[in-house]
Each structure stands twice: as structure tokens, then as C-alpha cells.
Amino acid sequence: MSFLVDTKYRSEEEEIMDDLDYNGPILHDALDKLAKINQWLGGNAVTISGLKKALINLDKGKTITIIDLGCGGGDILRDVSRFGKLNGYNFQLIGIDANPNTVKYAHSLSEQFDNIQFKTIDIFSEDFRLLQYDLVLTTLFLHHFKQEELIRFLKPVLEKAKLGIVVNDLHRHKLAYYLFKLLSTTIKNKTIVEDGLTSVLRGFKREELKYISQQLNANYDLKWKWAFRFQWILKSSAF
């Protein structure tokens, strides 16, 4: 990549962690470092604040099934579980990831949480279509897919998710790219460094997320958050 990066259009370059056979200590190290980076930059807080918005006026006596797409090491769901128990919610939490090695590691890190389970599922499979849920979380995941692919996928998901979809994803911006490039000098993991820069270039502009919302016929709330994140909450117009 040249120093003068172009962020006009979304990149279609694949990331190392798109490889579903990715495994071993380097995977575990990458997932651990991603979780720490999310904490440092306030990324998990963006998802939790979006979750709070989706739960407004909800009866806490009801069981709420929440799925987390592209759950990685499960750090988001562990934060959600803590939030739920602290605030009197009855959450059933399911982490979804297509990499069985990632799912196995997430499970090992979450054994003390009695309301979290993890499943190895391709989101484009029949197994996923059969899942039942009330709310969908997706953090740094949707940028892995092309725009039209996203629209096709999100339509039926939004129809099923009564409480909507809470998205936390990257704002594609030159400053975000160079700030991560600077941060990466402190990260001793090739996967994190290379995938992080690619992820920024696969991220979104505000107008792109507005367009997708319109194509989904969705009610939506779109906010910019530090550090170069969009909090994008989608609700079906039927609800």
C-alpha cells in the first residue's frame, strides 16, 4: 500500500483472519490483542451503549436471546453478560463464528459465564437461518462483506430480530488509517497490523450506511463514535 492511501472506495482485499483454517498460538494472540485494542479505544463501550438503546422500555422479566456475529474470542459477549447481570436482564447469549478454532478458544475463555454459548456457523447457511433470536450484535464484522451481499443478508435478519441489530464498525477515513499505522508500531503481531490496516480500508462512509439502511427499509440511528467507529442501530419498519 502506498503512503498516500485512497479511502474513496471500499477495499475488497481479504484479511488474514478471513482464512477459516487460521489456528494455533498466533490466532489466540491475535484475538487477545484485538480484545485489548477494543478496550483501549473504547470499542466495546460503543456496542454496550448501542445495546442499552435497543433495550429501552423492555420488560426485564423476559428472556432475551442475543446473538453476536463474528464473535471472535467472545470478549463482547462477556461484557454483555456482565452488563445484563448487573442491570437485572435475563440474557441468553450466543456467539457465532465460522472458524471452529476461534469458537473453541472463545468457549475456553468464557467457561465461567453460564449464559453464553458459542456455535460454529456460516451466516449464509441453513443452520443460521434456523436460529431464533431477539437482538443481533455485530462488532467489526460487517466490513468483511460487499455492500450488495450485506443487503441480502441483513434483510431477513432484520425481519426476525424484534429488537433490531446493533452494529459497531469502522469509519473509513485517512486519519483512521494513519492513526492505526502509528499504533501498530507497538503491536507485535503481524496479523493484527496487516488486518487492521486492511479493515480500515474495508470500513464504511456515513452515506454508504445510510444507503444500506434505505435499501433495508429500516428505521435507523447512526452515530459517529471515537475512535473512528459508527454505531449503527437498525430496526425493522414493521416494529
C-alpha positions as CSV (number, residue, x, y, z in Angstrom):
1,M,0.0,0.0,0.0
2,S,1.3,3.4,-0.8
3,F,1.7,6.0,1.9
4,L,-0.9,8.3,0.3
5,V,-3.8,6.0,0.9
6,D,-7.0,6.4,-1.0
7,T,-10.2,5.9,1.0
8,K,-12.8,7.0,-1.6
9,Y,-14.0,3.4,-2.3
10,R,-14.2,0.4,0.0
11,S,-11.3,-2.1,-0.4
12,E,-12.1,-5.7,-1.4
13,E,-8.7,-7.0,-0.2
14,E,-9.1,-10.1,2.0
15,E,-7.8,-10.2,5.6
16,I,-5.6,-12.9,7.1
17,M,-8.3,-13.9,9.6
18,D,-10.8,-14.5,6.8
19,D,-9.0,-17.8,6.5
20,L,-11.2,-20.3,8.4
21,D,-8.3,-22.7,8.9
22,Y,-6.4,-20.0,10.8
23,N,-5.4,-21.6,14.1
24,G,-2.8,-22.0,16.9
25,P,-1.0,-19.6,19.2
26,I,-0.9,-16.9,16.6
27,L,-4.7,-16.9,16.4
28,H,-5.0,-16.8,20.2
29,D,-2.5,-14.0,20.4
30,A,-4.4,-12.0,17.7
31,L,-7.8,-12.5,19.4
32,D,-6.3,-11.4,22.8
33,K,-4.7,-8.3,21.3
34,L,-7.9,-7.4,19.4
35,A,-9.8,-7.6,22.6
36,K,-7.3,-5.3,24.3
37,I,-7.2,-2.8,21.4
38,N,-11.1,-2.7,21.5
39,Q,-10.9,-1.9,25.2
40,W,-8.2,0.8,24.8
41,L,-10.1,2.6,22.0
42,G,-13.5,2.3,23.7
43,G,-14.9,-0.1,21.0
44,N,-16.7,-2.4,23.4
45,A,-18.4,0.6,25.0
46,V,-19.8,1.6,21.6
47,T,-21.6,-1.8,21.5
48,I,-22.8,-1.7,25.1
49,S,-24.2,1.8,24.6
50,G,-26.0,0.6,21.5
51,L,-27.3,-2.4,23.4
52,K,-28.8,0.0,26.0
53,K,-30.6,1.9,23.3
54,A,-32.1,-1.3,21.9
55,L,-33.3,-2.4,25.3
56,I,-35.2,0.8,26.2
57,N,-38.6,0.2,27.8
58,L,-38.1,-3.6,27.6
59,D,-39.7,-5.9,30.3
60,K,-36.7,-7.2,32.2
61,G,-38.8,-10.3,33.2
62,K,-38.5,-11.7,29.6
63,T,-35.6,-13.9,28.4
64,I,-33.8,-12.0,25.6
65,T,-31.8,-14.1,23.2
66,I,-28.9,-12.1,21.7
67,I,-26.5,-13.4,19.0
68,D,-23.1,-11.9,18.3
69,L,-22.0,-12.3,14.7
70,G,-18.3,-12.8,14.1
71,C,-17.8,-13.2,17.9
72,G,-14.1,-13.8,17.8
73,G,-12.7,-14.5,21.2
74,G,-16.1,-13.7,22.9
75,D,-15.0,-10.5,24.7
76,I,-18.0,-8.6,23.6
77,L,-20.4,-11.2,25.0
78,R,-18.6,-11.4,28.3
79,D,-19.1,-7.7,28.6
80,V,-22.7,-8.0,27.6
81,S,-23.2,-10.8,30.2
82,R,-21.7,-8.7,33.0
83,F,-23.9,-5.7,31.9
84,G,-27.0,-7.9,31.9
85,K,-26.5,-9.4,35.3
86,L,-25.6,-6.0,36.8
87,N,-28.8,-4.5,35.4
88,G,-31.3,-7.3,36.0
89,Y,-31.7,-8.6,32.5
90,N,-32.2,-12.3,31.6
91,F,-29.9,-12.7,28.6
92,Q,-29.2,-15.9,26.7
93,L,-26.1,-15.1,24.6
94,I,-24.9,-17.0,21.5
95,G,-21.6,-16.2,19.8
96,I,-21.4,-17.1,16.1
97,D,-18.2,-17.6,14.2
98,A,-17.4,-19.6,11.1
99,N,-13.9,-20.5,12.3
100,P,-14.2,-23.6,14.6
101,N,-10.8,-22.8,16.1
102,T,-12.0,-19.3,17.1
103,V,-15.2,-20.8,18.6
104,K,-13.2,-23.3,20.6
105,Y,-10.9,-20.6,22.1
106,A,-13.9,-18.3,22.8
107,H,-15.5,-21.1,24.7
108,S,-12.4,-21.7,26.8
109,L,-12.3,-18.1,27.8
110,S,-16.0,-18.0,28.8
111,E,-16.5,-21.1,30.9
112,Q,-17.4,-19.1,34.0
113,F,-20.3,-17.5,32.2
114,D,-23.4,-19.6,32.5
115,N,-25.5,-17.7,29.9
116,I,-23.0,-17.7,27.0
117,Q,-22.6,-20.4,24.3
118,F,-20.7,-20.4,21.1
119,K,-21.6,-22.0,17.7
120,T,-19.5,-22.7,14.6
121,I,-22.0,-21.4,11.9
122,D,-21.6,-19.8,8.5
123,I,-24.0,-16.9,8.5
124,F,-25.1,-17.8,4.9
125,S,-26.0,-21.4,5.9
126,E,-29.3,-23.0,6.6
127,D,-28.2,-23.6,10.2
128,F,-28.0,-19.8,10.6
129,R,-31.4,-19.3,9.0
130,L,-32.9,-21.7,11.6
131,L,-31.6,-19.7,14.6
132,Q,-34.1,-17.8,16.7
133,Y,-33.1,-14.5,18.4
134,D,-34.4,-11.2,19.6
135,L,-31.4,-9.0,19.1
136,V,-28.2,-9.1,16.9
137,L,-24.9,-7.6,17.8
138,T,-22.1,-7.2,15.2
139,T,-18.8,-5.6,16.1
140,L,-16.1,-5.1,13.4
141,F,-17.7,-7.8,11.3
142,L,-19.9,-6.3,8.6
143,H,-16.9,-4.6,6.8
144,H,-15.8,-8.1,5.7
145,F,-18.7,-8.2,3.2
146,K,-19.6,-6.4,0.0
147,Q,-22.4,-3.9,0.0
148,E,-25.0,-5.9,-2.0
149,E,-24.0,-9.1,-0.1
150,L,-24.8,-7.2,3.2
151,I,-28.2,-6.0,2.0
152,R,-29.2,-9.5,1.0
153,F,-28.0,-10.9,4.3
154,L,-29.4,-8.2,6.6
155,K,-33.0,-8.2,5.2
156,P,-34.2,-11.5,6.7
157,V,-32.1,-10.9,9.8
158,L,-33.7,-7.6,10.5
159,E,-37.2,-9.1,9.9
160,K,-36.5,-11.8,12.5
161,A,-34.7,-9.6,15.2
162,K,-37.6,-8.0,17.1
163,L,-35.2,-5.7,18.9
164,G,-33.1,-4.9,15.9
165,I,-29.4,-5.0,15.0
166,V,-26.7,-3.1,16.9
167,V,-23.7,-2.5,14.6
168,N,-20.3,-1.2,15.7
169,D,-18.0,-0.9,12.7
170,L,-15.2,1.1,11.2
171,H,-15.3,4.6,9.6
172,R,-13.2,4.5,6.5
173,H,-11.0,7.6,6.8
174,K,-7.4,8.6,6.0
175,L,-6.8,9.7,9.6
176,A,-8.1,6.4,11.0
177,Y,-5.7,4.6,8.7
178,Y,-2.6,6.6,9.7
179,L,-3.5,6.6,13.4
180,F,-3.7,2.8,13.3
181,K,-0.4,2.7,11.4
182,L,1.1,4.7,14.3
183,L,-0.5,2.4,16.9
184,S,0.7,-0.7,15.1
185,T,4.3,0.1,15.9
186,T,3.5,-1.0,19.4
187,I,1.7,-4.2,18.4
188,K,3.9,-7.3,18.0
189,N,1.5,-9.4,15.9
190,K,1.7,-9.3,12.1
191,T,-1.9,-10.4,11.7
192,I,-3.2,-7.6,13.8
193,V,-1.1,-5.0,12.0
194,E,-1.9,-6.1,8.4
195,D,-5.6,-6.9,9.0
196,G,-6.1,-3.7,11.0
197,L,-5.0,-1.5,8.1
198,T,-7.0,-3.6,5.6
199,S,-10.0,-3.4,7.9
200,V,-9.9,0.4,7.9
201,L,-9.9,0.4,4.1
202,R,-12.9,-2.0,4.1
203,G,-14.8,0.2,6.5
204,F,-17.7,2.5,5.7
205,K,-18.6,6.1,5.0
206,R,-21.7,7.6,6.5
207,E,-23.5,7.8,3.2
208,E,-22.9,4.1,2.5
209,L,-24.6,3.1,5.7
210,K,-27.5,5.4,5.0
211,Y,-27.9,3.8,1.6
212,I,-27.9,0.3,3.1
213,S,-30.5,1.4,5.7
214,Q,-32.8,2.7,3.0
215,Q,-32.4,-0.5,0.9
216,L,-33.5,-2.4,4.0
217,N,-36.5,-0.1,4.6
218,A,-35.2,0.2,8.2
219,N,-35.6,2.7,11.0
220,Y,-32.1,3.5,12.0
221,D,-29.9,5.6,14.3
222,L,-26.4,6.4,13.0
223,K,-23.8,8.0,15.3
224,W,-20.1,8.6,14.9
225,K,-18.0,7.4,17.9
226,W,-14.4,7.6,18.9
227,A,-12.1,6.0,17.6
228,F,-13.4,6.2,14.1
229,R,-16.4,4.0,14.7
230,F,-20.0,4.1,13.6
231,Q,-22.7,3.0,16.0
232,W,-25.5,1.9,13.6
233,I,-28.7,0.7,15.1
234,L,-31.2,-0.9,12.7
235,K,-34.9,-1.7,13.5
236,S,-37.4,-3.1,11.1
237,S,-40.0,-0.6,10.0
238,A,-42.6,-3.4,10.9
239,F,-41.9,-2.9,14.6
